[in-house]
């Protein structure tokens, strides 16, 4: 009996030692191909190979990733850098540990019949803008153009846009916020044609800022056990992203399988994944310091009301996780 108990105890200890580490990821938006790399990593067992038990929490119109992170609801969050840096300046010590997205997909999509052909035509118009942190690149852009956002003939009226394109379809706004991989195609699917529209890509306007980075709170980086867990998470996630780039249709199907709402369509998700692959191409997950500096410069160039008021310093990002994960 004594031998049996000893063997059982040893087995129990072995099981405990092999128990996967829990990690919760908060997405910036609902389940869609924008986050395919994480769902692929989960589906293909890449997280399991790294001894991780990853829970992916979808976002939504009333979910602010920075608030979820601040409240302890997630270990890692997907967030745009403007929102992260703005939160950091206000006292929430968010740190970028990886940057899967190399390029920006943000655009302002306008109707030609609303009298918009160039940025000079924005004055006196109503423009749809997303909030919950997504407004920061827009506000910086308007400031650089010297256009006020309080209405009037020499300014623009900002319409707090829901996460749809109804304002441009119903004539409530001359322009709406869109992403290359999502809302632009909703406008097209609703019946407008590319010839009916003029698009202003933020990258072409020189105000592109980094999107969809991975962020944690600073204190996690002082805990060796947490750092080890984050290294494994980033390594598996980037493996998922590269698989998604190379197998976009399969990646889209994996996303659909994880969409508990059933709201997404195969056509839209496959098209989205094709566009997302263009944004992750060229990134191995490590933040390019030049891209960081470009983002900071854009946010600081806000005239009397900049998104951030001072350079956040190198503490806003680290290569420690990606160096260990990718080398």
C-alpha positions as CSV (number, residue, x, y, z in Angstrom):
1,X,0.0,0.0,0.0
2,X,2.9,2.3,0.9
3,X,4.4,1.8,-2.5
4,X,1.1,2.4,-4.3
5,X,0.7,5.7,-2.4
6,X,4.2,6.8,-3.2
7,X,3.7,6.1,-6.9
8,X,0.4,8.0,-6.9
9,X,2.0,10.9,-5.2
10,X,4.8,10.9,-7.8
11,X,2.3,10.8,-10.6
12,X,0.3,13.7,-9.1
13,X,3.5,15.7,-8.8
14,X,4.3,14.9,-12.4
15,X,0.9,16.0,-13.5
16,X,1.1,19.3,-11.6
17,X,4.5,20.0,-13.2
18,X,3.1,19.5,-16.6
19,X,0.0,21.6,-16.1
20,X,-0.4,24.2,-18.8
21,X,0.0,27.9,-17.8
22,X,-3.2,29.9,-18.2
23,X,-3.1,33.1,-20.2
24,X,-6.0,35.3,-21.2
25,X,-5.9,37.5,-24.4
26,X,-8.3,40.4,-24.9
27,X,-9.1,41.2,-28.5
28,X,-9.8,44.7,-29.7
29,X,-12.9,43.7,-31.6
30,X,-15.2,40.8,-32.3
31,X,-14.1,37.4,-33.5
32,X,-12.9,38.0,-37.1
33,X,-9.9,37.5,-39.4
34,X,-8.3,40.6,-37.9
35,X,-7.2,38.2,-35.1
36,X,-6.7,35.1,-37.2
37,X,-3.2,34.4,-36.0
38,X,-4.3,33.8,-32.4
39,X,-7.2,31.6,-33.4
40,X,-4.9,29.6,-35.8
41,X,-2.4,29.2,-33.0
42,X,-5.2,27.9,-30.7
43,X,-6.6,25.6,-33.4
44,X,-3.3,24.2,-34.6
45,X,-2.1,23.4,-31.1
46,X,0.7,26.0,-31.2
47,X,-0.2,27.2,-27.7
48,X,-0.5,23.7,-26.4
49,X,3.0,23.0,-27.8
50,X,4.2,25.8,-25.6
51,X,2.4,24.4,-22.6
52,X,-0.1,27.3,-22.6
53,X,-3.8,27.2,-21.9
54,X,-4.9,30.4,-23.8
55,X,-8.4,31.9,-23.5
56,X,-9.3,34.4,-26.2
57,X,-11.9,37.0,-25.2
58,X,-13.6,38.8,-28.1
59,X,-14.0,42.5,-27.9
60,X,-17.0,44.6,-28.9
61,X,-18.4,48.1,-29.2
62,X,-18.6,48.6,-25.4
63,X,-15.3,46.9,-24.6
64,X,-12.1,49.1,-24.2
65,X,-9.1,46.8,-24.1
66,X,-7.1,49.2,-22.0
67,X,-9.8,49.1,-19.3
68,X,-9.9,45.3,-19.4
69,X,-6.1,45.2,-18.9
70,X,-6.2,47.8,-16.1
71,X,-8.9,45.8,-14.3
72,X,-7.0,42.5,-14.5
73,X,-9.4,41.0,-16.9
74,X,-6.6,39.9,-19.3
75,X,-2.9,39.2,-19.2
76,X,-2.3,40.5,-22.8
77,X,-4.5,42.8,-24.9
78,X,-4.5,43.6,-28.6
79,X,-4.6,47.4,-28.9
80,X,-3.7,50.2,-31.3
81,X,-0.6,52.2,-30.2
82,X,-2.3,55.6,-30.0
83,X,-4.7,54.3,-27.4
84,X,-2.0,52.5,-25.5
85,X,0.3,55.6,-25.4
86,X,-2.5,57.9,-24.4
87,X,-3.4,55.5,-21.6
88,X,0.3,55.2,-20.6
89,X,0.6,59.0,-20.3
90,X,-2.5,59.0,-18.1
91,X,-0.8,56.5,-15.7
92,X,-1.6,53.1,-17.0
93,X,1.8,51.5,-17.6
94,X,1.1,49.6,-20.9
95,X,4.1,48.1,-22.7
96,X,4.2,46.9,-26.3
97,X,5.8,43.4,-26.2
98,X,5.2,42.5,-29.9
99,X,3.9,44.1,-33.1
100,X,2.4,41.5,-35.5
101,X,0.9,44.3,-37.7
102,X,3.5,46.1,-39.8
103,X,1.2,48.4,-41.8
104,X,-2.0,50.4,-41.1
105,X,-5.3,49.5,-42.6
106,X,-7.2,52.6,-41.4
107,X,-8.9,54.9,-44.0
108,X,-11.5,57.6,-44.3
109,X,-14.0,56.6,-47.0
110,X,-16.0,59.5,-48.6
111,X,-18.8,59.8,-51.1
112,X,-17.8,61.9,-54.2
113,X,-21.4,63.1,-54.4
114,X,-21.0,64.6,-51.0
115,X,-18.5,67.0,-52.5
116,X,-15.3,65.4,-51.2
117,X,-12.4,65.0,-53.6
118,X,-9.4,66.2,-51.5
119,X,-8.7,66.9,-47.8
120,X,-9.5,70.6,-48.5
121,X,-13.1,69.5,-49.0
122,X,-13.4,68.2,-45.4
123,X,-14.3,71.7,-44.1
124,X,-18.0,72.1,-43.4
125,X,-18.6,68.3,-43.6
126,X,-19.7,65.7,-41.2
127,X,-17.2,62.9,-40.7
128,X,-17.8,59.6,-39.0
129,X,-15.2,58.7,-36.4
130,X,-14.8,55.7,-34.1
131,X,-14.0,56.4,-30.5
132,X,-12.8,54.1,-27.6
133,X,-9.2,55.1,-28.5
134,X,-9.7,54.8,-32.3
135,X,-10.3,58.6,-32.6
136,X,-6.7,59.5,-31.7
137,X,-5.2,59.1,-35.2
138,X,-8.1,61.1,-36.7
139,X,-7.7,63.9,-34.3
140,X,-4.0,64.1,-34.9
141,X,-4.6,64.2,-38.7
142,X,-7.2,67.0,-38.4
143,X,-4.8,69.0,-36.2
144,X,-2.0,68.6,-38.8
145,X,-4.4,69.8,-41.5
146,X,-5.3,72.8,-39.4
147,X,-9.0,71.8,-39.3
148,X,-11.0,72.1,-36.2
149,X,-13.3,69.4,-35.0
150,X,-16.0,71.5,-33.4
151,X,-18.0,72.1,-36.5
152,X,-18.5,75.3,-38.5
153,X,-17.7,76.2,-42.0
154,X,-13.9,76.0,-41.4
155,X,-14.0,72.8,-39.3
156,X,-15.6,69.4,-39.4
157,X,-18.5,68.0,-37.4
158,X,-17.5,64.8,-35.8
159,X,-20.2,62.1,-35.8
160,X,-19.5,59.5,-33.2
161,X,-19.7,56.5,-35.5
162,X,-21.1,53.2,-34.5
163,X,-19.2,50.1,-35.7
164,X,-21.1,50.1,-39.0
165,X,-21.2,52.2,-42.2
166,X,-24.8,53.4,-42.0
167,X,-23.9,57.1,-41.8
168,X,-22.4,57.2,-45.3
169,X,-25.2,55.0,-46.7
170,X,-28.0,57.1,-45.2
171,X,-26.4,60.5,-45.9
172,X,-25.7,61.4,-42.3
173,X,-22.0,61.8,-43.0
174,X,-19.9,62.7,-46.1
175,X,-17.2,60.3,-44.9
176,X,-16.8,57.4,-42.4
177,X,-14.0,55.6,-40.8
178,X,-13.2,52.3,-42.5
179,X,-10.5,49.6,-42.5
180,X,-9.1,48.2,-45.7
181,X,-10.1,44.7,-44.5
182,X,-13.6,45.3,-43.2
183,X,-15.9,48.4,-43.3
184,X,-14.7,49.5,-46.8
185,X,-16.1,46.3,-48.2
186,X,-19.3,46.7,-46.3
187,X,-19.8,50.0,-48.2
188,X,-19.2,48.2,-51.4
189,X,-21.5,45.3,-50.5
190,X,-24.2,47.8,-49.7
191,X,-24.3,49.0,-53.3
192,X,-21.8,51.8,-53.7
193,X,-19.0,51.3,-56.2
194,X,-15.3,52.2,-56.0
195,X,-16.0,54.9,-58.5
196,X,-18.6,56.5,-56.2
197,X,-16.0,56.8,-53.5
198,X,-12.7,58.5,-52.6
199,X,-10.5,57.0,-49.9
200,X,-7.9,58.6,-47.8
201,X,-5.5,56.0,-46.4
202,X,-3.9,57.2,-43.2
203,X,-0.5,55.8,-44.4
204,X,-0.7,57.9,-47.6
205,X,-1.5,61.0,-45.5
206,X,1.6,60.5,-43.4
207,X,-0.3,60.0,-40.2
208,X,-0.4,56.2,-40.1
209,X,0.0,54.8,-36.6
210,X,0.7,51.3,-35.4
211,X,-2.3,49.1,-35.0
212,X,-2.9,45.7,-33.4
213,X,0.1,45.3,-31.1
214,X,0.3,43.1,-28.1
215,X,0.4,44.9,-24.7
216,X,0.9,44.0,-21.1
217,X,1.2,45.9,-17.9
218,X,4.7,46.8,-16.9
219,X,4.8,44.8,-13.7
220,X,4.5,41.5,-15.6
221,X,7.9,42.2,-17.1
222,X,9.6,42.1,-13.7
223,X,8.3,38.6,-13.0
224,X,10.5,35.9,-14.6
225,X,7.7,33.4,-14.6
226,X,5.4,35.8,-16.4
227,X,8.1,36.8,-18.9
228,X,8.7,33.1,-19.7
229,X,4.9,32.7,-20.3
230,X,4.8,35.8,-22.5
231,X,7.8,34.5,-24.6
232,X,6.0,31.3,-25.2
233,X,2.8,33.1,-26.1
234,X,4.4,35.4,-28.6
235,X,6.3,32.6,-30.2
236,X,3.2,30.5,-30.7
237,X,1.2,33.6,-31.8
238,X,3.6,34.6,-34.5
239,X,3.7,31.0,-35.7
240,X,-0.1,31.3,-36.0
241,X,0.2,34.5,-37.9
242,X,2.7,33.2,-40.4
243,X,0.5,30.1,-41.0
244,X,-2.5,32.4,-41.5
245,X,-0.6,34.5,-44.1
246,X,0.4,31.4,-46.0
247,X,-3.0,29.7,-45.7
248,X,-5.5,32.5,-45.7
249,X,-8.6,30.5,-46.7
250,X,-8.0,27.9,-44.0
251,X,-7.3,30.7,-41.5
252,X,-10.6,32.3,-42.3
253,X,-12.4,29.0,-41.8
254,X,-10.8,28.6,-38.4
255,X,-12.0,32.1,-37.5
256,X,-15.5,31.2,-38.5
257,X,-15.4,28.0,-36.4
258,X,-14.6,30.2,-33.4
259,X,-17.3,32.8,-34.0
260,X,-19.9,32.0,-31.4
261,X,-22.3,34.6,-32.7
262,X,-22.5,33.2,-36.2
263,X,-22.5,36.7,-37.5
264,X,-19.6,36.4,-39.9
265,X,-19.8,35.1,-43.5
266,X,-17.3,32.9,-45.3
267,X,-17.0,35.4,-48.2
268,X,-16.3,38.4,-45.9
269,X,-13.8,36.5,-43.7
270,X,-11.8,35.1,-46.6
271,X,-11.7,38.6,-48.2
272,X,-10.7,40.1,-44.8
273,X,-8.0,37.5,-44.3
274,X,-6.5,38.4,-47.7
275,X,-6.3,42.0,-46.7
276,X,-5.0,41.3,-43.2
277,X,-2.1,39.3,-44.6
278,X,-1.0,42.5,-46.4
279,X,-0.8,44.2,-43.0
280,X,1.1,41.5,-41.2
281,X,3.5,40.8,-44.1
282,X,7.0,42.0,-43.3
283,X,6.7,41.6,-39.5
284,X,8.3,38.8,-37.5
285,X,6.6,40.2,-34.4
286,X,9.3,42.5,-33.2
287,X,8.5,46.2,-33.1
288,X,10.4,48.3,-35.5
289,X,11.7,51.3,-33.5
290,X,11.4,53.5,-36.6
291,X,7.7,52.7,-36.7
292,X,7.3,53.5,-33.1
293,X,9.0,56.9,-33.6
294,X,6.8,57.6,-36.6
295,X,3.7,56.9,-34.5
296,X,4.9,59.1,-31.7
297,X,5.7,61.9,-34.0
298,X,2.3,61.7,-35.6
299,X,0.6,61.8,-32.2
300,X,2.7,64.7,-30.9
301,X,1.9,66.8,-34.0
302,X,-1.5,67.7,-32.6
303,X,-1.2,71.4,-32.3
304,X,-2.9,72.8,-29.1
305,X,-4.5,69.4,-28.3
306,X,-2.1,66.6,-29.1
307,X,-2.9,63.0,-28.4
308,X,0.1,62.8,-26.1
309,X,2.1,65.7,-24.8
310,X,5.5,64.2,-24.4
311,X,7.6,61.4,-25.9
312,X,6.8,58.3,-23.9
313,X,10.4,57.0,-23.9
314,X,11.6,53.5,-24.6
315,X,9.8,52.1,-21.6
316,X,6.6,52.1,-23.8
317,X,8.0,49.1,-25.6
318,X,10.4,46.2,-25.2
319,X,12.3,43.7,-27.4
320,X,12.9,41.4,-24.5
321,X,10.0,39.2,-25.3
322,X,10.4,39.0,-29.0
323,X,14.2,38.6,-28.7
324,X,13.7,35.5,-26.6
325,X,10.7,34.2,-28.6
326,X,12.2,34.6,-32.1
327,X,15.9,33.8,-31.7
